[in-house]
Amino acid sequence: MMKRNLMGRGLLIAALLVVGLAVAGPANAIVFNITSDHCTGTCGTPPFGTVTVTQNGTTVDVDVHLFTGILFAKTGSVDFQAFKFNATGVVLGDITVNQNAVGQTLAADAGAFNGDGTGNFGFGIICTTCGNGGSDAFGTDIIFHVASAVIADITAANNLGNIFVADILGLNGNTGPVDVTGPTIPEPATMLLLGSGLVGLALVNRKRLVKTA
């Protein structure tokens, strides 16, 4: 009977270790919902899209995705940037942008951006070839990469509590800024804490088994 109990506990420990290690593995992406609407007359019903931020070695990858029918615009209310963000310890040359807006050119931009009450931002992604307003609006994802950075460098809230701002053409035809104010899935630290707790529980049980034997 003692051997069976020991075997059962051993299997439980092994299972906890496997689960703990799986949960504590690289949880290196954070997804944000774009929900806060600053458009005059609103831009429709939020959420309008997502911003996925992923740690990829020493580079942070950012994918800005708008939901079906919503497009990136170019208006003065967002300083003529399609997307705005802040970045600590980053210079313009650290940022590279994927060219996936058909027929248009996207580029990283820097400046003192504070359009339409969404707070201060130092960086943006601009469509250099797009006409103003919704004349050349596009719906493909904005994807860019920040070298020599970590996620925390580009996800701190600005002076008004906003993390990111996008300029959109909503389903209702209105344009203007919409922003992100917080994450929508657990941060990596939370996942690591959960995994560490499971591993710790397994180690405690293992010590008890050694003493019993």
Secondary structure, DSSP 8 states (H G I E B T S, - for coil): -HHHHHHHHHHHHHHHHHHHHHHTS---EEEEEE-EE-STT--SSS--EEEEEEEETTEEEEEEEE-TT-EEEE-GGGTT-SEEE--TT--GGGEEE---STT--EEEEEEEE-GGGS--EEEEEEETT--TEEEEEE-S-EEEEESS--HHHH----TTS-SEEEEEE-TTS-EEEEEE-SBSS--HHHHHHHHHHHHHHHHHHHHHHHHH-
